[in-house]
Amino acid sequence: MNPAEDGAKRVVHGPLVKVLTHRLDRRGMSLEPYASRCVRRGEVHELVTTDHTDTSAGARVDRVGFLGFVELACAGVLDRGDTVLAGGLPIGTVLGFDACHFPNHYNILIRAPRPVTGLELSLAPETEIRFECASPRAPGAAADGLSALLG
C-alpha cells in the first residue's frame, strides 16, 4: 500500500475452504515484484504465514506455515501491509505474493511473528478470512476536504 496514492477500499473476505496443517523451513517461495494484486469473487487462494521480512522482488521465502485455502466472496484489491484476520482475530499482514501455482492460485504470504499453521490456530472450514486496509481513511474525509477547499 502506498498512502500517498491509495484511497479507501473495500474489505476482501471469504470463508476458509480447506485447513492446512504443515510447515516447512526450506520452501523456496519467491516474492512477486507486485505490492498489490486484484482478486475476483470466487477465486481460491492459499494462505501462508512467514516470519520473513524482505519484500524485494524475487526474495526467497523459506520458513512458512500453511493456514489453508480461502474462497473470496467479493472482488477487490489485496495490498502489501493489509491486515489479515481469521474469525475476527488478527493473524498478520500481507507480505506479498508467490505465483508458483498461478493461474490455479496465488500463495498469499502473511507476515507473522512466527510461521503458524491452520491447525495451530484452530481454524476450521467456513472460518471467515478478512483482508482489511492497513490504514483506511476516515469515511467522509474526502468530502469534508473538498468542502473546505470550495468554501
Steps between C-alpha positions, in 0.01 A plus 500: 500500500618849417323757725599781261308332215240271658155592621245296688409154376257222579580215734570181306362198684391142466477163670786262557431193284789277605721503809871421462714362780862493388805725508830507315837659569632482143194569279676722245207727411585813303334839552333650197609858422146630559386679817136428416284254311143528377290198595163379376196371682506122511876464465675265740842599635742342746590675827858456620657652813867594528735698722684617188524880464674572167249630245740540208403339170618141481584478872512137611252397770589175677349492851126456452190368670196409291160626620269381225307609194248787492219549247451872443141618541569830323742654256749756618863597536745339741790726596827431676441607860130411514396345830386137473241376748363150555177474695547864602848446646804663335752253357748741341542723196529426129872473418450428133414235246661184363371385162658155472150344463345784295262508311349233728553718809730747669683428822414804711794542736407633842765655725458369856726483807564134413370258236178339626264244349123483474502220756697709751249784465207256534363608163208311350326499163266803471715717731471852358823645364521878457758721331464850645675817385806575710413867549153581369405861461214621714159476328403834355852642526515572127161672503594708805828597334326600179250711695787678672669569165183630339406708802 
